[in-house]
Each structure stands twice: as structure tokens, then as C-alpha cells.
Amino acid sequence: MGAEQRRTLIQQIQERRGNSRLLCCLTSDRNNAQGIISKDFLFRFFLHLKSTPDIENLDILLFTLGGDTLAAYALSRFIRQFARKVGVLVPYMCHSGGTLFALGADEIAMTRVATLSAIDPSIAGAFNPIVEPAPGQKLPIPVAVESVEGFRNTIKEWDLDGEGRALALQLLSEKVHPLLIGDLHRSKEQIVRLATNLMRQHQEDEEKIRSVVDTLATRLGSHDYLLGPAEARDLLGTQVLAPNADLEGLIWQLYEDFAGEMELGVPFEPALEIQASLQQRQGQQAPIALAPIRKTLKIVMIESIVNNTMRSDVWEREMLMMPTGQMQILSNFWR
């Protein structure tokens, strides 16, 4: 449809949610064109919210695979300056940093296909192990906190003597840089602290907070563990709303429209894009080999009704692809 056509769905959701204010935020899940939660979201959210600083109910429709942990934390606290009550509407995936963001909401409304995830952090940096998937190509391997924790717990279960533990630690240090292990420990402590602070915005039961944070940060066993609405409700309690078919239908319609515009779920494969474009040009007289192919990717979309006008902030990446396989980024910024 487009922004103006989405206005009706946004208004219907706002009415269904008790005349709330709805802000939509979606980051691309496309391979080779993935968007993430980042610190510049604060400024974009501000542009949407600054004209209405005293909102009774603010809802955030969020679709994301995650991103910068500190950005997600800051964003969840930031929107509290504009609203007394915050809800997060999850149409499909709200993972990692997205789940952390949602922990700060008073309410979480999930469709039946929606999922939250573990919030245990992983680190990719200068000290990470390196693999060579192809000659001359070196890639760092992200290391998750729970991977190191799992190794430590395995050592405990084996009940090794002092010499055995020393050897195990030596083997670990040969594969994972000791400074990285230290960073992972600090990251674990940090994610627990951030999640705890966010839940304290709306939850007074400290035992409940510890249980939720401990489960999401350490007990799920894998960063890829997904919690559907029933399991999320078992864990978070009344923070996760009971199913509502009418609201689910509206949330899903809105998500599908964004998904169509952003091509969510469709891998971005430059070679296939070039091949498809060349096939379309078969029979044209212009030299195919000299004809560049332009492709605009929508990496992030943030959208809401501001002063009765639709406002859309879109992070777009414009690519120039040649049939030879060469690519160039022409632009990469907010529009």
C-alpha cells in the first residue's frame, strides 16, 4: 500500500488499544541487507514523539532480529519520557535486543506466530577466533556468553582435578582469547543489569524480575531459543496479554504491508538480482554488459501519525550492480 494507506490500519489499532499512540519500527531481516537496532533510533523516535510529550498510552509495533544492546536499552528508557504506559506489539520476530526492549514495556501483545528470544549477548571483535571459509577470506566467529558458560559447566560435571582443570583452561585460552573471555563475563553482568533495570520500570516483585532475567539471560541454553506467546506468558505473566483475534488481525495486516514494501523474508542475493534483470532485458538492443542495475533496499522503517500527518523515516541503501558482478553503494542514509 504505502504510508498513507497504512494510516487506516494504524488508526484502527490505536482505537482497539484504547486510543493509544502507535509508532511502528521494523528492521530488515534479509540476508546481506539486515537492519539492526542502533543508537540513532533515539533521534528518529524523538522526531515522531516530540510534538506529543504527554502520551497516556504509547504502543511500539516492533519487528527486529536485534542489534545494539545498549541502544535497545536506551531506547526503551527514552520512550518513557513521553508516555505513562508503554506497550510493545509483536507481529512476528522480536529477538535479542528487541526482546530486551520489550522487557521495559508494561504490556506485550503477541500474535500467535510472534516470538521473543534469549537476551544473552555475543561478541564479535578483534579478539574473536577467525575462520577461513575460502582462501584469503578471514571471518571472525561471534562468541556467545553461554558457549563459554557451557564449557565451564561441562568441566564442573567432569569433576576434574586441579591439573585437569588447568589443562581445560589452557585449551579454552588457545581457542578463545583471554581478554574476550573477560569481555564476555562483563557482557553477561551488563545484560542482567540492563534487563533488571528495564523490568523495574513496571514490576515491583524483585523475585519475579530475577527469575525472568535469569531465564532469558542464562537458562535457555541457546541464543536462538524462541519463546512463543504461551511460553512467554508463562514466563512473564500478565505482562504478555491474552490472545485477541481482532487485534491480531490488524497487527498482522499492518506487518504484511510493511513486509511487502521492505521485502522482508526475501534474501538479497546480488547474483540472482543481476540474473533476473538480464533475463528481463533479453531482446533489447542496448548492450547488456554496459547496463548497470540499480537496487534500493529498505533497511529500517519507522512510521507513525504525527499531527494528523503520516511520517516515515526510512534507512535506504541504494546499490549499483554490474552484470560483471561488481557492486557499489551509491547512498546509505536516512530519508
C-alpha positions in Angstrom: 0.0 0.0 0.0 2.2 2.8 1.3 2.3 5.2 4.3 -1.0 7.0 3.6 -2.8 3.7 3.0 -1.3 2.3 6.3 -2.9 5.2 8.1 -6.2 3.4 8.4 -4.7 0.3 9.9 -2.7 2.4 12.4 -5.8 4.3 13.4 -7.8 1.1 13.9 -5.1 -0.4 16.1 -4.9 2.8 18.1 -8.7 2.7 18.7 -8.6 -1.0 19.5 -5.8 -0.3 22.1 -7.9 2.4 23.9 -6.9 5.4 21.8 -3.2 4.8 22.2 -0.4 6.3 20.1 1.2 3.8 17.7 4.8 4.0 16.4 6.0 1.3 14.0 9.6 0.2 13.9 10.8 -2.6 11.6 14.4 -3.6 10.8 15.2 -5.7 7.7 15.7 -9.5 8.2 17.1 -10.0 4.7 20.3 -11.9 4.2 23.0 -9.4 3.1 20.7 -6.5 3.8 19.9 -6.8 7.5 18.9 -3.9 9.7 19.6 -3.6 13.4 18.5 -1.5 16.4 21.1 1.2 16.7 21.7 4.4 18.7 20.4 6.7 16.0 16.9 5.3 16.6 16.7 7.6 19.6 16.8 10.7 17.4 14.3 9.2 14.9 11.9 8.3 17.7 12.2 11.8 19.1 11.1 13.3 15.7 8.0 11.2 16.0 7.2 11.8 19.6 8.4 15.4 20.4 5.1 17.0 19.3 3.1 14.9 21.9 5.3 14.7 25.0 2.5 13.7 27.4 1.1 10.5 25.9 -1.2 8.4 28.1 -0.7 5.1 26.1 2.2 4.6 23.7 2.5 1.4 21.6 5.5 0.3 19.6 5.0 -2.2 16.8 8.4 -3.9 16.7 9.8 -6.3 14.2 13.6 -7.0 14.6 16.3 -9.6 14.9 18.1 -7.4 17.4 21.0 -5.1 17.3 23.0 -2.9 19.7 22.1 -4.0 23.3 22.9 -0.6 24.8 20.8 1.1 22.1 17.8 -1.1 22.8 18.1 -0.4 26.5 18.5 3.4 26.0 15.5 3.4 23.5 13.2 1.6 26.0 14.1 4.1 28.7 13.9 7.0 26.3 10.3 6.5 25.3 9.2 6.5 29.0 9.8 10.3 28.9 6.9 10.7 26.6 4.3 8.1 27.9 2.8 7.0 31.1 2.1 3.5 29.8 4.1 1.6 27.1 3.1 -1.4 25.1 5.0 -3.5 22.6 3.1 -5.1 19.7 4.9 -8.1 18.2 3.7 -9.3 14.8 6.4 -11.8 14.2 10.0 -11.7 15.4 11.2 -9.5 18.2 14.5 -11.1 19.1 17.7 -10.4 21.1 17.9 -6.6 21.6 14.2 -6.5 20.6 13.3 -8.7 23.5 15.4 -6.6 25.8 13.5 -3.5 24.6 10.1 -5.3 25.2 11.0 -6.2 28.8 10.7 -2.5 29.6 7.1 -2.3 28.4 4.0 -2.5 30.7 2.3 -4.8 28.1 3.4 -7.1 25.3 0.8 -8.1 22.7 1.9 -11.0 20.5 0.3 -12.7 17.5 0.2 -16.5 17.5 3.3 -16.6 15.3 5.2 -14.0 17.3 8.4 -14.9 19.1 10.7 -13.5 21.7 14.2 -14.9 22.3 17.1 -15.2 24.7 18.9 -12.0 25.5 22.4 -13.5 26.3 24.9 -11.4 24.4 27.6 -12.5 21.9 30.7 -10.6 21.0 32.4 -10.1 17.6 35.6 -8.1 17.7 39.4 -8.0 17.3 39.9 -10.9 19.8 37.4 -13.3 18.2 38.5 -16.6 16.7 39.0 -16.5 12.9 37.8 -19.0 10.2 38.7 -19.1 6.5 35.6 -20.1 4.6 37.6 -19.5 1.4 41.2 -19.0 0.5 42.2 -15.4 1.5 38.8 -14.8 3.2 39.0 -14.4 7.0 35.9 -14.0 9.1 35.6 -13.6 12.9 33.3 -16.0 14.7 30.9 -14.4 17.2 31.3 -16.0 20.6 28.3 -16.2 22.9 28.4 -15.9 26.7 26.5 -19.2 27.0 29.1 -21.0 24.9 31.8 -20.2 27.5 29.4 -20.9 30.4 28.6 -24.2 28.8 32.2 -25.2 28.6 32.8 -24.2 32.2 29.8 -26.2 33.4 31.0 -29.2 31.4 34.3 -29.0 33.2 32.5 -28.9 36.6 30.4 -32.0 35.6 33.5 -33.9 34.7 34.9 -33.3 38.2 38.4 -32.9 37.0 41.3 -32.5 39.4 43.5 -29.4 39.5 45.7 -30.5 36.7 42.7 -31.4 34.5 41.1 -28.0 35.1 44.3 -26.2 34.3 44.6 -28.2 31.0 41.0 -27.4 30.1 41.5 -23.7 30.8 44.7 -23.8 28.6 42.7 -25.4 25.7 40.0 -22.8 26.0 42.5 -20.0 26.1 44.2 -21.4 22.9 40.8 -21.1 21.1 39.3 -18.0 22.7 41.4 -15.0 23.6 41.5 -14.5 27.4 40.5 -10.8 27.0 37.5 -12.0 25.0 36.5 -14.3 27.9 36.7 -11.3 30.2 34.6 -9.2 27.9 32.0 -12.0 27.7 31.8 -12.1 31.5 31.3 -8.3 31.7 28.7 -8.5 28.9 26.7 -11.1 30.9 26.8 -9.0 34.0 25.7 -6.0 31.9 22.8 -7.6 30.2 21.5 -8.8 33.6 21.7 -5.3 35.0 20.1 -3.7 31.9 17.2 -6.2 31.8 16.6 -5.8 35.6 16.5 -2.0 35.3 14.0 -2.1 32.5 11.7 -4.5 34.3 11.8 -2.3 37.4 10.1 0.4 35.4 6.8 -1.5 35.7 7.4 -4.5 38.0 7.9 -4.4 41.8 8.3 -8.1 42.5 12.1 -8.5 42.7 11.9 -12.2 42.8 9.9 -12.2 39.6 12.4 -9.9 37.9 15.3 -12.2 38.9 13.5 -15.2 37.6 12.7 -13.7 34.2 16.1 -12.1 33.7 17.9 -15.2 34.8 15.9 -17.4 32.4 16.3 -15.1 29.4 20.0 -14.3 30.0 21.3 -17.7 31.2 18.9 -20.6 31.2 17.6 -21.1 27.7 20.8 -22.7 26.5 20.9 -21.0 23.1 20.7 -17.5 21.8 18.4 -19.0 19.1 15.8 -20.3 21.6 12.4 -18.9 20.7 9.5 -18.2 23.0 6.1 -18.2 21.5 3.2 -16.3 23.2 2.2 -19.2 25.5 5.7 -19.8 26.8 6.3 -16.0 27.1 3.1 -15.7 29.1 4.2 -18.5 31.4 7.5 -16.7 32.0 6.4 -13.0 32.1 2.9 -13.4 33.4 0.3 -10.7 32.8 2.9 -8.5 31.1 2.0 -10.7 28.0 -1.6 -10.0 27.1 -4.1 -12.8 26.4 -4.8 -13.5 22.8 -7.1 -11.1 20.9 -8.2 -12.2 17.5 -9.3 -8.8 16.3 -6.1 -7.0 17.4 -4.0 -9.9 16.0 -5.7 -9.5 12.6 -5.0 -5.7 12.5 -1.3 -6.1 13.6 -0.8 -8.8 11.1 -2.3 -6.8 8.2 0.0 -3.9 9.1 3.0 -6.1 9.3 2.3 -7.7 5.9 2.1 -4.3 4.3 5.5 -3.3 5.7 6.9 -6.7 4.8 5.8 -6.3 1.2 7.4 -2.9 0.9 10.7 -3.9 2.7 10.8 -7.4 1.0 11.1 -9.0 4.5 11.9 -12.6 4.5 13.3 -12.4 0.9 17.1 -12.9 0.8 19.1 -10.3 -1.0 21.3 -12.2 -3.4 23.1 -9.8 -5.8 23.9 -12.6 -8.3 20.3 -13.6 -8.6 19.2 -10.0 -8.9 21.6 -9.5 -11.8 20.5 -12.7 -13.5 16.8 -11.8 -13.2 17.5 -8.3 -14.6 19.4 -9.7 -17.5 16.6 -12.1 -18.3 14.2 -9.2 -18.4 16.5 -7.3 -20.8 16.8 -10.2 -23.3 15.9 -8.9 -26.7 16.7 -5.3 -26.0 19.2 -3.6 -28.3 21.2 -1.8 -25.6 24.4 -3.6 -24.8 23.5 -5.7 -21.7 27.1 -5.8 -20.4 27.2 -2.0 -20.0 23.8 -1.6 -18.4 24.0 -1.1 -14.6 21.3 -2.3 -12.3 20.0 -0.1 -9.5 18.5 -1.6 -6.4 17.1 0.3 -3.4 17.0 -1.6 -0.2 14.8 -0.5 2.8 16.9 -1.4 5.8 14.8 0.2 8.6 11.3 1.8 8.6 10.0 4.0 11.5 6.5 5.3 10.9 3.6 6.9 12.8 0.9 9.6 12.5 2.3 12.9 13.6 -0.1 15.8 13.9 -2.5 14.0 11.7 0.2 13.5 9.0 2.0 10.3 8.2 5.7 10.5 9.0 8.0 7.8 7.6 11.7 7.7 8.4 13.4 5.1 6.2 17.0 4.0 6.2 17.7 3.2 2.5 20.7 1.7 0.8 21.0 2.3 -2.9 23.1 -0.3 -4.8 24.6 -0.2 -8.3 25.2 -3.7 -9.6 27.0 -4.5 -12.8 26.4 -7.7 -14.8 30.1 -8.4 -14.2 29.3 -8.9 -10.5 30.8 -5.7 -9.3 28.8 -3.7 -6.8 28.9 -0.1 -5.5 26.9 1.5 -2.7 25.6 4.8 -4.0 23.8 6.0 -0.9 23.3 4.7 2.6 21.3 7.0 4.9 18.0 8.1 6.5 15.4 9.5 4.2 
